[in-house]
Amino acid sequence: LVEDIAFAVVLSLSVMLYSTSVYLIAKLFFTQCTALVRTRTLCYVCVQLWLYIGVSILVLVREPTPFVGGYIALHTVVFSLKIHSYYATNLLMFLETKAMHKTLPNPNNLASIPALKNEGAKQLNNDSVLGFPHNLTWSNFAFFMFVAPSLVYETKYPRTSVVRVSYIAIYSAQIIAIVFIQYFLLSQFLIPTITHPSGSFVFDVMRLAMPSIFIWLFGFYGFFHCGLNTWAEITRFADRQFYREWFNATTLDSFWNKWNVPVHEWCLRHIFVESQAKYKVSKANAALATFLLSAVLHEYIFALAFRTLRPAMFAGMLAQVPFIYVLRKLGKHGERRGNLVVWINLFFGHPLIEILYLREYYETHDRLSLCRA
């Protein structure tokens, strides 16, 4: 286990270092109006492909514990999304800048152009009116990529003036308590049910429903409320709407929009809006593309964690699309029956995933903390 943790730390740092390649691409292609569009696109695609291929090969060869493998996969996905947001947002501002300054005597030299005053090029900091391309600095890139608890790139983020030590201490203590509670629920209720099936699939799902939902709720509170707010306080990051009132959602699409705001904002900008603006797809197809990418990334995380390709997560995420339309009919805004259906989905969705993945894993492994059988 200690070797797995060391492997995770080294690989995580390597992914962070590798992510700087998109900064080099931005500096190379976005400061001059070059015509190397295909080269620019090819470089970016290669960066993303090699990120997933390289990490996947290393994890499959090393065979770490599912917790470590899942963490590495999640870490890789987070930096992949950040890489895309940095590249896509700067590309948009680059194209807008180029279009607005075609009449200049030397339009190829973007570095000499004053900051744009439009929605695409915001201020770099509170004391400056600099925007694109003056935002293409190492400090600006590093803050977004390595510090900011956000998946969506902006040239400027709101900041707080002080760091409250008591605030950090309270939430840190809660995180520690949550880890112990989750370990207790996992070892005393979830794992015994997985390793000693009753013979009835339905009965096992019912036995897992209660501990699973508590593990998920504690995990949600520990990460989205305590963890992200603690990190935001340390880094003085002021935009802290990491989730909204998902627990009151009366439709499934409302739940997905509210429970994970950082991912929702990334999907909204870079899939839903961009696909309609650039490729002229319909709203329905844009929504389908959003769930399709989400399904692929969810399956990637589980496949790398358990080293098995069982597309249960992929199918489960895509199944949300027809469920959304059904729940829209059953639960209109403000109706309790819609909220009840959302909670039923949470109660029984997690046990199904646990049985499908964990039970197969325990057929060849004795414990989650062991790397091999």
TADANOR-V311688 format. One record per residue. N is the residue number from 1. RES is the residue in one small letter. SS is DSSP state (H for helix, E for strand, C for the rest). PHI is phi in radians with two decimals (999 if undefined). Layout:
N;RES;SS;PHI / N;RES;SS;PHI
//
This chain:
1;l;C;999 / 2;v;H;-1.11 / 3;e;H;-1.13 / 4;d;H;-1.14 / 5;i;H;-1.14 / 6;a;H;-1.09 / 7;f;H;-1.08 / 8;a;H;-1.14 / 9;v;H;-1.13 / 10;v;H;-1.10 / 11;l;H;-1.19 / 12;s;H;-1.11 / 13;l;H;-1.13 / 14;s;H;-1.15 / 15;v;H;-1.10 / 16;m;H;-1.09 / 17;l;H;-1.13 / 18;y;H;-1.12 / 19;s;C;-1.13 / 20;t;C;-1.18 / 21;s;H;-1.08 / 22;v;H;-1.23 / 23;y;H;-1.16 / 24;l;H;-1.13 / 25;i;H;-1.09 / 26;a;H;-1.11 / 27;k;H;-1.13 / 28;l;H;-1.34 / 29;f;H;-1.83 / 30;f;C;-1.80 / 31;t;C;-1.71 / 32;q;E;-2.26 / 33;c;C;-1.40 / 34;t;C;-1.36 / 35;a;C;-1.68 / 36;l;C;-1.44 / 37;v;H;-1.18 / 38;r;H;-1.15 / 39;t;H;-1.13 / 40;r;H;-1.05 / 41;t;H;-1.13 / 42;l;H;-1.10 / 43;c;H;-1.07 / 44;y;H;-1.14 / 45;v;H;-1.07 / 46;c;H;-1.11 / 47;v;H;-1.05 / 48;q;H;-1.18 / 49;l;H;-1.10 / 50;w;H;-1.21 / 51;l;H;-1.08 / 52;y;H;-1.25 / 53;i;H;-1.14 / 54;g;H;-1.11 / 55;v;H;-1.11 / 56;s;H;-1.08 / 57;i;H;-1.10 / 58;l;H;-1.11 / 59;v;H;-1.19 / 60;l;H;-1.17 / 61;v;H;-1.31 / 62;r;H;-1.31 / 63;e;C;0.95 / 64;p;C;-1.35 / 65;t;C;-1.10 / 66;p;H;-0.96 / 67;f;H;-1.09 / 68;v;H;-1.23 / 69;g;H;-1.08 / 70;g;H;-1.15 / 71;y;H;-1.09 / 72;i;H;-1.08 / 73;a;H;-1.09 / 74;l;H;-1.13 / 75;h;H;-1.05 / 76;t;H;-1.13 / 77;v;H;-1.10 / 78;v;H;-1.04 / 79;f;H;-1.27 / 80;s;H;-1.12 / 81;l;H;-1.15 / 82;k;H;-1.13 / 83;i;H;-1.02 / 84;h;H;-1.15 / 85;s;H;-1.10 / 86;y;H;-1.11 / 87;y;H;-1.18 / 88;a;H;-1.15 / 89;t;H;-1.20 / 90;n;H;-1.20 / 91;l;H;-1.11 / 92;l;H;-1.08 / 93;m;H;-1.16 / 94;f;H;-1.08 / 95;l;H;-1.17 / 96;e;H;-1.14 / 97;t;H;-1.12 / 98;k;H;-1.09 / 99;a;H;-1.20 / 100;m;H;-1.43 / 101;h;C;-2.18 / 102;k;C;-1.18 / 103;t;C;-1.54 / 104;l;C;-1.24 / 105;p;C;-1.05 / 106;n;C;-2.27 / 107;p;C;-1.25 / 108;n;C;-1.38 / 109;n;E;-1.75 / 110;l;H;-1.24 / 111;a;H;-1.12 / 112;s;H;-1.65 / 113;i;C;-1.41 / 114;p;C;-1.10 / 115;a;C;-1.09 / 116;l;C;-1.44 / 117;k;C;-1.88 / 118;n;E;-2.54 / 119;e;C;-1.13 / 120;g;C;-1.35 / 121;a;E;-2.21 / 122;k;C;-1.56 / 123;q;C;-1.17 / 124;l;C;-1.35 / 125;n;C;-2.71 / 126;n;C;-1.15 / 127;d;C;-1.77 / 128;s;C;-2.43 / 129;v;C;-1.90 / 130;l;C;-1.36 / 131;g;C;-2.25 / 132;f;C;-1.18 / 133;p;C;-1.66 / 134;h;C;-1.30 / 135;n;C;-1.41 / 136;l;C;-1.42 / 137;t;C;-2.07 / 138;w;H;-1.12 / 139;s;H;-1.12 / 140;n;H;-1.15 / 141;f;H;-1.13 / 142;a;H;-1.12 / 143;f;H;-1.11 / 144;f;H;-1.16 / 145;m;H;-1.29 / 146;f;H;-1.97 / 147;v;H;-2.09 / 148;a;C;-1.12 / 149;p;C;-1.40 / 150;s;C;-2.51 / 151;l;C;-1.71 / 152;v;C;-1.87 / 153;y;C;-1.34 / 154;e;C;-2.31 / 155;t;C;-1.25 / 156;k;C;-2.57 / 157;y;C;-2.09 / 158;p;C;-1.17 / 159;r;E;-2.21 / 160;t;C;-1.56 / 161;s;C;-1.60 / 162;v;C;-2.34 / 163;v;C;-1.93 / 164;r;C;-1.59 / 165;v;H;-1.15 / 166;s;H;-1.10 / 167;y;H;-1.05 / 168;i;H;-1.13 / 169;a;H;-1.12 / 170;i;H;-1.12 / 171;y;H;-1.24 / 172;s;H;-1.13 / 173;a;H;-1.12 / 174;q;H;-1.15 / 175;i;H;-1.08 / 176;i;H;-1.09 / 177;a;H;-1.10 / 178;i;H;-1.13 / 179;v;H;-1.05 / 180;f;H;-1.17 / 181;i;H;-1.12 / 182;q;H;-1.13 / 183;y;H;-1.11 / 184;f;H;-1.11 / 185;l;H;-1.11 / 186;l;H;-1.16 / 187;s;H;-1.38 / 188;q;H;-1.66 / 189;f;H;-2.16 / 190;l;H;-1.34 / 191;i;H;-1.08 / 192;p;H;-1.03 / 193;t;H;-1.22 / 194;i;H;-1.21 / 195;t;H;-1.44 / 196;h;C;-2.22 / 197;p;C;-1.12 / 198;s;C;-1.43 / 199;g;C;1.73 / 200;s;C;-1.99 / 201;f;H;-1.07 / 202;v;H;-1.12 / 203;f;H;-1.14 / 204;d;H;-1.14 / 205;v;H;-1.09 / 206;m;H;-1.17 / 207;r;H;-1.15 / 208;l;H;-1.47 / 209;a;H;-1.02 / 210;m;H;-1.20 / 211;p;H;-1.11 / 212;s;H;-1.14 / 213;i;H;-1.20 / 214;f;H;-1.23 / 215;i;H;-1.07 / 216;w;H;-1.18 / 217;l;H;-1.14 / 218;f;H;-1.12 / 219;g;H;-1.12 / 220;f;H;-1.08 / 221;y;H;-1.12 / 222;g;H;-1.14 / 223;f;H;-1.52 / 224;f;H;-1.29 / 225;h;H;-1.62 / 226;c;H;-1.41 / 227;g;H;-1.13 / 228;l;H;-1.17 / 229;n;H;-1.21 / 230;t;H;-1.13 / 231;w;H;-1.14 / 232;a;H;-1.10 / 233;e;H;-1.17 / 234;i;H;-1.10 / 235;t;H;-1.60 / 236;r;C;1.04 / 237;f;E;-1.49 / 238;a;C;-1.60 / 239;d;C;-1.43 / 240;r;C;-2.07 / 241;q;C;-1.56 / 242;f;C;-1.50 / 243;y;C;-2.77 / 244;r;C;-2.12 / 245;e;C;-1.31 / 246;w;H;-1.12 / 247;f;H;-1.20 / 248;n;H;-1.77 / 249;a;C;-1.09 / 250;t;C;-1.81 / 251;t;C;-2.36 / 252;l;H;-1.23 / 253;d;H;-1.15 / 254;s;H;-1.14 / 255;f;H;-1.08 / 256;w;H;-1.14 / 257;n;H;-1.32 / 258;k;H;-1.92 / 259;w;C;-1.37 / 260;n;C;-2.40 / 261;v;H;-1.12 / 262;p;H;-1.00 / 263;v;H;-1.22 / 264;h;H;-1.05 / 265;e;H;-1.15 / 266;w;H;-1.13 / 267;c;H;-1.11 / 268;l;H;-1.12 / 269;r;H;-1.32 / 270;h;H;-1.64 / 271;i;H;-2.09 / 272;f;H;-1.12 / 273;v;H;-1.36 / 274;e;H;-1.09 / 275;s;H;-1.13 / 276;q;H;-1.31 / 277;a;H;-1.31 / 278;k;H;-1.54 / 279;y;H;-1.92 / 280;k;C;0.99 / 281;v;C;-1.45 / 282;s;C;-1.32 / 283;k;H;-1.08 / 284;a;H;-1.12 / 285;n;H;-1.21 / 286;a;H;-1.14 / 287;a;H;-1.13 / 288;l;H;-1.11 / 289;a;H;-1.11 / 290;t;H;-1.10 / 291;f;H;-1.20 / 292;l;H;-1.14 / 293;l;H;-1.12 / 294;s;H;-1.06 / 295;a;H;-1.12 / 296;v;H;-1.11 / 297;l;H;-1.21 / 298;h;H;-1.07 / 299;e;H;-1.16 / 300;y;H;-1.08 / 301;i;H;-1.10 / 302;f;H;-1.23 / 303;a;H;-1.14 / 304;l;H;-1.31 / 305;a;H;-1.18 / 306;f;H;-1.80 / 307;r;C;0.92 / 308;t;C;-2.59 / 309;l;C;-1.82 / 310;r;C;-2.13 / 311;p;C;-1.26 / 312;a;H;-1.27 / 313;m;H;-1.13 / 314;f;H;-1.05 / 315;a;H;-1.16 / 316;g;H;-1.13 / 317;m;H;-1.20 / 318;l;H;-1.18 / 319;a;H;-1.18 / 320;q;H;-1.12 / 321;v;H;-1.08 / 322;p;H;-1.17 / 323;f;H;-1.07 / 324;i;H;-1.05 / 325;y;H;-1.17 / 326;v;H;-1.16 / 327;l;H;-1.20 / 328;r;H;-1.11 / 329;k;H;-1.38 / 330;l;H;-1.40 / 331;g;C;-2.23 / 332;k;C;-1.35 / 333;h;C;-1.02 / 334;g;C;1.60 / 335;e;C;-1.61 / 336;r;H;-1.27 / 337;r;H;-1.14 / 338;g;H;-1.14 / 339;n;H;-1.13 / 340;l;H;-1.11 / 341;v;H;-1.13 / 342;v;H;-1.05 / 343;w;H;-1.20 / 344;i;H;-1.10 / 345;n;H;-1.06 / 346;l;H;-1.23 / 347;f;H;-1.11 / 348;f;H;-1.82 / 349;g;H;-1.26 / 350;h;H;-1.13 / 351;p;H;-1.03 / 352;l;H;-1.09 / 353;i;H;-1.13 / 354;e;H;-1.11 / 355;i;H;-1.15 / 356;l;H;-1.20 / 357;y;H;-1.74 / 358;l;H;-1.18 / 359;r;H;-1.13 / 360;e;H;-1.16 / 361;y;H;-1.12 / 362;y;H;-1.29 / 363;e;C;-1.23 / 364;t;C;-2.11 / 365;h;C;-2.33 / 366;d;C;-1.52 / 367;r;C;-2.49 / 368;l;C;-1.20 / 369;s;C;-1.50 / 370;l;C;-1.70 / 371;c;C;-1.44 / 372;r;C;-2.37 / 373;a;C;-1.21
//
